[in-house]
Amino acid sequence: MKGLIIGCGSIGQRHLHNLKKIGIKNIAISDKDKKRVNELSKKYNAPKFYDLNSALSFEPDFSIICTYPNSHLQIASACIDMNSHIFIEKPISSDLRGVETMLKRAHAKRLQVAVGYNLRFDPGLCLLKKKLMKSEISTVLSIFSQWGHNIKLWRPGTDYKNHYVLKKGSGIILDDSHEYDYIRWLLNDDVESIYCQTRKITSIKTETESLAAIILKFKKGTIANLVIDYVRPKYERTCQIIGEKGDMKWEYAVKEKNWKNYGVLANSTVTTSFVGSKSAIRKNFAVKSNEMYINEIKNFIHSVIENKKPMVDGWEGFKTLRIGMATLQSAKRNKIIRL
């Protein structure tokens, strides 16, 4: 198989590392930053291109799109024209327009489309999913989910001021679509209505919302509260699910930040408590964070080889984007948006 990585920022480099690690040898890379491409080409012995048209002349069987979200759709359409399966980093786009058309074109050509929601491959969240499917705490009433980490600490060795999340058209709501994506996946339910309030910090130069407080009402009645930001001083990711018979808590805690060779270690912990019981059931997974990314890319490669739908296909990414765009609309208009 021949693969192409389009966009060689931090996530593109991670995918290149992981594809090589799982044995996909024939990988080309493309980016407008010639210095970056030249360095990566030398490091990984990868064919290099500086623009999309020349990169697609490589005739890849699959393409990994890791550029800014507002370019995803144009690049995906070009890849489909070349009969290339596509993996798109989240969010699938920065706008809903044209996404359905792109997905239908891919389906008509029997091409797989996957979207990079790696948290669905975390063992702790997967355990939560199994417990909810078994109705261990009966009817789910509410969920509280939060994620935050100061943007100055996101990419060690780089200047946070240049990060695209600070630029118009991005922001924490679209960049951290992970939270409302995995909640929808856990519940296996669709969002009925959305209300959101946002704040923009003044201590750094930004064109986007820095914090968002979001309320999602699901069709089966569950109410989810989310707080996401790029402000708080320490990495924090948690989710509490309250049911009629008890609650379940998930915590993803980074314990060692070894950025070399993607060696970040974490604890993914699930704690289940039942009404009337003094003890709780606790399951901890000591994980390498990069394993989520390896497993998602393996799932995509297998979907291409076996001609079957990936775990997070394009339509899943589209549903999540609909939530994100409605959330932005709610914050802008200061009103409840119904889907």
C-alpha positions as CSV (number, residue, x, y, z in Angstrom):
1,M,0.0,0.0,0.0
2,K,1.0,3.6,-0.7
3,G,0.1,6.3,1.7
4,L,0.3,10.1,1.7
5,I,0.4,12.4,4.7
6,I,-0.9,15.9,3.8
7,G,0.2,18.4,6.4
8,C,3.3,17.7,8.5
9,G,2.5,19.6,11.8
10,S,2.5,17.8,15.1
11,I,-0.3,15.4,14.3
12,G,0.9,14.7,10.8
13,Q,4.3,13.8,12.2
14,R,2.7,11.5,14.8
15,H,0.8,9.6,12.0
16,L,4.0,9.3,10.0
17,H,5.8,7.8,13.0
18,N,2.9,5.4,13.7
19,L,2.4,4.2,10.1
20,K,6.1,3.4,9.9
21,K,5.9,1.7,13.3
22,I,3.0,-0.6,12.2
23,G,4.9,-1.6,9.0
24,I,3.5,0.7,6.3
25,K,6.7,1.5,4.5
26,N,5.7,3.4,1.4
27,I,4.6,6.7,2.9
28,A,5.0,10.1,1.1
29,I,4.7,13.5,2.9
30,S,3.5,16.9,1.7
31,D,3.6,20.3,3.3
32,K,4.2,23.9,2.2
33,D,6.9,24.2,4.8
34,K,9.9,23.0,2.8
35,K,12.3,23.0,5.7
36,R,10.0,20.8,7.8
37,V,9.3,18.4,4.8
38,N,13.0,18.1,4.1
39,E,13.8,17.2,7.7
40,L,11.1,14.6,7.9
41,S,11.9,13.1,4.6
42,K,15.5,12.6,5.7
43,K,14.4,11.2,9.1
44,Y,11.9,8.7,7.8
45,N,13.2,8.1,4.3
46,A,9.9,9.4,2.8
47,P,9.2,10.8,-0.6
48,K,8.5,14.5,-0.3
49,F,6.2,17.1,-2.0
50,Y,5.6,20.8,-1.5
51,D,2.1,21.1,-2.9
52,L,-1.1,19.0,-3.2
53,N,-1.1,18.5,-7.0
54,S,2.4,17.1,-7.1
55,A,1.7,15.0,-4.0
56,L,-1.3,13.3,-5.5
57,S,0.9,12.3,-8.5
58,F,2.3,9.8,-6.0
59,E,-1.1,8.0,-6.5
60,P,-1.7,7.0,-2.9
61,D,-4.0,4.2,-1.9
62,F,-4.9,6.3,1.2
63,S,-4.3,9.8,2.3
64,I,-4.0,11.3,5.8
65,I,-5.3,14.9,5.9
66,C,-3.7,16.9,8.8
67,T,-4.0,20.5,7.6
68,Y,-6.1,23.3,9.0
69,P,-9.9,22.3,9.2
70,N,-10.9,25.0,6.7
71,S,-8.9,23.2,4.0
72,H,-10.0,19.6,4.8
73,L,-12.9,19.5,2.3
74,Q,-11.0,20.8,-0.7
75,I,-8.2,18.4,-0.1
76,A,-10.5,15.4,0.6
77,S,-12.4,16.1,-2.7
78,A,-9.0,16.1,-4.6
79,C,-8.1,12.8,-3.0
80,I,-11.4,11.3,-3.9
81,D,-10.8,12.4,-7.5
82,M,-7.6,10.3,-7.4
83,N,-9.5,7.3,-5.9
84,S,-7.7,7.6,-2.6
85,H,-9.2,6.5,0.7
86,I,-9.0,9.3,3.3
87,F,-8.4,9.7,7.0
88,I,-9.3,13.3,8.1
89,E,-8.1,14.7,11.4
90,K,-10.9,16.2,13.5
91,P,-13.0,18.2,12.9
92,I,-14.0,16.9,9.5
93,S,-14.3,20.5,8.3
94,S,-14.8,24.0,9.7
95,D,-18.2,24.3,7.9
96,L,-21.1,22.0,7.1
97,R,-21.3,23.1,3.5
98,G,-20.2,20.4,1.1
99,V,-19.4,17.7,3.6
100,E,-22.4,15.5,2.7
101,T,-21.6,15.9,-1.0
102,M,-18.0,14.8,-0.4
103,L,-19.1,11.8,1.7
104,K,-21.6,10.7,-0.9
105,R,-19.0,10.9,-3.7
106,A,-16.6,8.8,-1.6
107,H,-19.3,6.2,-1.0
108,A,-20.2,6.1,-4.7
109,K,-16.5,5.3,-5.5
110,R,-16.4,2.7,-2.6
111,L,-13.8,4.8,-0.8
112,Q,-13.5,4.7,3.0
113,V,-13.5,8.0,5.0
114,A,-12.4,8.0,8.6
115,V,-12.2,10.9,11.1
116,G,-9.5,11.2,13.8
117,Y,-11.4,10.9,17.1
118,N,-8.7,8.9,18.9
119,L,-10.4,9.0,22.4
120,R,-12.9,6.4,21.1
121,F,-9.9,4.0,21.3
122,D,-9.1,4.7,24.9
123,P,-9.6,1.6,27.1
124,G,-11.2,3.6,29.9
125,L,-13.8,5.1,27.6
126,C,-14.4,1.7,25.9
127,L,-15.1,0.2,29.4
128,L,-17.6,3.0,30.1
129,K,-19.3,2.2,26.8
130,K,-19.6,-1.5,27.7
131,K,-21.0,-0.6,31.1
132,L,-23.6,1.7,29.6
133,M,-24.6,-0.9,27.1
134,K,-25.2,-3.3,30.0
135,S,-27.3,-0.5,31.8
136,E,-25.2,-1.0,35.0
137,I,-26.4,2.3,36.5
138,S,-29.8,2.1,34.8
139,T,-31.1,5.2,33.0
140,V,-28.5,7.8,32.4
141,L,-29.8,11.1,33.7
142,S,-26.9,13.5,33.3
143,I,-23.2,13.8,32.3
144,F,-20.5,16.3,33.4
145,S,-17.5,16.4,31.1
146,Q,-14.5,18.7,31.1
147,W,-11.2,19.2,29.4
148,G,-8.6,21.9,29.7
149,H,-5.0,22.6,29.3
150,N,-3.2,25.9,29.0
151,I,-2.3,26.6,25.3
152,K,1.2,27.8,26.3
153,L,1.9,24.1,27.3
154,W,0.4,22.3,24.3
155,R,3.4,22.0,22.1
156,P,6.8,22.1,24.0
157,G,9.4,23.9,22.0
158,T,7.0,25.8,19.8
159,D,5.5,29.3,19.9
160,Y,1.9,29.0,21.1
161,K,1.1,32.4,19.5
162,N,1.1,30.8,16.1
163,H,-1.3,28.0,16.9
164,Y,-4.3,27.9,14.6
165,V,-6.7,27.5,17.6
166,L,-6.2,31.2,18.3
167,K,-7.1,32.2,14.7
168,K,-10.5,33.2,13.3
169,G,-12.4,30.2,12.1
170,S,-11.0,27.9,14.8
171,G,-11.4,28.1,18.7
172,I,-11.8,25.7,21.5
173,I,-15.3,24.5,20.5
174,L,-14.2,23.0,17.2
175,D,-10.6,22.1,18.2
176,D,-11.8,20.1,21.2
177,S,-14.8,18.4,19.6
178,H,-13.5,15.2,21.3
179,E,-15.7,15.8,24.3
180,Y,-19.1,16.1,22.6
181,D,-18.0,13.4,20.1
182,Y,-17.3,10.7,22.8
183,I,-20.4,11.6,24.8
184,R,-22.6,11.1,21.8
185,W,-20.8,7.8,21.1
186,L,-21.2,6.6,24.8
187,L,-24.9,7.3,24.8
188,N,-25.6,6.1,21.3
189,D,-28.0,8.9,21.1
190,D,-28.5,12.1,19.1
191,V,-28.5,15.7,20.4
192,E,-31.8,17.4,20.5
193,S,-30.8,20.9,21.6
194,I,-27.7,22.9,22.5
195,Y,-27.0,26.0,24.6
196,C,-23.6,27.5,25.0
197,Q,-21.8,30.5,26.6
198,T,-18.2,31.4,25.9
199,R,-15.4,33.7,27.1
200,K,-12.3,35.1,25.5
201,I,-9.3,35.7,27.7
202,T,-7.3,38.9,27.4
203,S,-3.9,37.8,28.6
204,I,-3.0,36.5,25.2
205,K,-3.8,37.7,21.7
206,T,-6.6,35.5,20.3
207,E,-9.4,35.8,17.8
208,T,-11.4,32.9,19.2
209,E,-13.3,31.7,22.3
210,S,-10.9,30.5,25.1
211,L,-13.6,28.8,27.2
212,A,-16.9,27.3,26.4
213,A,-19.7,26.0,28.8
214,I,-22.1,23.8,26.8
215,I,-25.4,22.1,27.7
216,L,-26.5,19.3,25.4
217,K,-30.0,17.8,25.7
218,F,-30.2,14.3,24.1
219,K,-33.3,12.8,22.5
220,K,-33.6,10.1,25.2
221,G,-33.5,12.8,27.9
222,T,-29.9,12.9,29.1
223,I,-28.5,16.3,29.9
224,A,-24.8,16.8,29.4
225,N,-22.8,19.7,30.7
226,L,-19.3,20.3,29.2
227,V,-16.7,22.8,30.1
228,I,-13.7,23.0,27.7
229,D,-10.9,25.6,27.6
230,Y,-7.3,26.4,26.7
231,V,-6.7,28.3,29.9
232,R,-6.3,26.1,33.0
233,P,-2.7,25.5,34.2
234,K,-2.7,21.7,34.3
235,Y,-4.0,19.1,31.9
236,E,-7.4,17.8,33.1
237,R,-9.9,15.5,31.4
238,T,-12.8,13.9,33.3
239,C,-16.3,12.6,32.8
240,Q,-19.0,11.8,35.3
241,I,-22.1,9.9,34.3
242,I,-25.0,9.9,36.8
243,G,-27.7,7.2,36.5
244,E,-30.7,6.2,38.5
245,K,-28.8,3.4,40.3
246,G,-25.4,5.0,40.6
247,D,-22.6,6.9,38.8
248,M,-19.5,6.2,36.8
249,K,-16.5,8.5,36.7
250,W,-13.7,8.5,34.0
251,E,-10.4,10.3,34.5
252,Y,-7.6,10.6,32.0
253,A,-4.6,11.7,33.9
254,V,-1.2,12.3,32.3
255,K,1.5,11.1,34.6
256,E,4.7,11.4,32.5
257,K,5.2,13.9,29.7
258,N,7.9,12.2,27.7
259,W,7.4,13.8,24.3
260,K,10.3,12.0,22.7
261,N,9.0,9.2,20.4
262,Y,5.5,9.9,21.7
263,G,6.2,8.3,25.1
264,V,3.6,10.2,27.1
265,L,2.2,7.9,29.8
266,A,-1.3,8.3,31.5
267,N,-3.8,6.6,33.7
268,S,-7.2,6.0,32.3
269,T,-9.4,5.2,35.3
270,V,-13.1,4.2,35.6
271,T,-14.8,4.2,39.0
272,T,-18.3,2.9,39.4
273,S,-20.4,3.6,42.5
274,F,-23.9,2.3,43.3
275,V,-26.7,3.8,45.5
276,G,-26.6,2.2,48.9
277,S,-23.1,0.6,48.5
278,K,-20.2,1.8,50.6
279,S,-17.6,0.6,48.2
280,A,-16.8,1.5,44.6
281,I,-15.5,-0.6,41.8
282,R,-12.3,0.9,40.3
283,K,-10.5,-0.1,37.1
284,N,-7.3,1.6,36.1
285,F,-5.5,1.3,32.8
286,A,-1.9,2.4,32.7
287,V,-1.6,3.5,29.1
288,K,0.7,5.0,26.6
289,S,-1.2,7.8,25.0
290,N,0.1,7.1,21.6
291,E,-1.6,3.7,21.6
292,M,-4.9,5.4,20.9
293,Y,-3.5,6.9,17.8
294,I,-1.9,3.7,16.7
295,N,-5.2,1.8,17.1
296,E,-7.2,4.4,15.3
297,I,-4.9,4.3,12.3
298,K,-4.8,0.5,12.3
299,N,-8.6,0.5,12.3
300,F,-8.5,2.8,9.2
301,I,-6.0,0.7,7.4
302,H,-8.0,-2.5,8.1
303,S,-11.1,-0.7,6.8
304,V,-9.3,0.0,3.6
305,I,-8.0,-3.6,3.2
306,E,-11.2,-5.3,4.2
307,N,-13.5,-2.8,2.5
308,K,-15.6,-2.1,5.6
309,K,-16.7,0.9,7.5
310,P,-14.1,2.3,10.0
311,M,-15.0,2.7,13.6
312,V,-15.3,6.5,13.2
313,D,-16.4,7.1,9.6
314,G,-17.1,10.3,7.8
315,W,-20.8,10.3,8.7
316,E,-19.9,10.1,12.4
317,G,-17.6,13.0,11.9
318,F,-20.4,14.9,10.2
319,K,-22.7,14.4,13.1
320,T,-20.1,15.7,15.5
321,L,-19.5,18.7,13.3
322,R,-23.2,19.5,13.3
323,I,-23.0,19.7,17.1
324,G,-20.0,22.0,17.0
325,M,-21.5,24.4,14.5
326,A,-24.8,24.6,16.4
327,T,-22.7,25.2,19.6
328,L,-21.0,28.1,17.9
329,Q,-24.3,29.5,16.7
330,S,-25.8,29.2,20.2
331,A,-23.0,31.2,21.7
332,K,-23.2,33.9,19.0
333,R,-27.0,34.3,19.2
334,N,-27.3,33.6,23.0
335,K,-30.1,31.2,22.5
336,I,-31.0,27.5,22.5
337,I,-30.4,25.8,19.1
338,R,-32.4,22.8,18.1
339,L,-31.0,20.1,15.8
